[in-house]
Amino acid sequence: MSKIFVLGDRETIFPFEAVGAALFPVLTAEEFRRAWNEIKAQKAPALVFLTPAAYALGQREVQAARAEGKNTIVVLPFAVGETEPGLEEMRRELARAIGADLIGKKNAKT
């Protein structure tokens, strides 16, 4: 059976506990590496959610894990400025999965 993991700051990830997710509060690269190694050690496939800040702490590890294809990894989209890596990533993954861009790109400001 798949397991759900969530990495990020405690305040943001806490609500995921309500659906049975395993929480990994991470604020430093070292905390990220420890949590990531624990997730990688799981035998069953996992669904891993990361806050944008957690993703920034371990981009290389996340990209390597995506290339392996064992786990589904999603950066949570948050509206935090002009660029949103989580939303762009979700748009790209949805388009790849269903063959259509349902979210679309943000219109340029005029």
Secondary structure, DSSP 8 states (H G I E B T S, - for coil): --EEEEEE-HHHHGGGGGGT-EEEE--SHHHHHHHHHHHHT-SS-EEEEE-HHHHHHSHHHHHHHHHHTSSEEEE-----SS--HHHHHHHHHHHHHHSS-SS-------
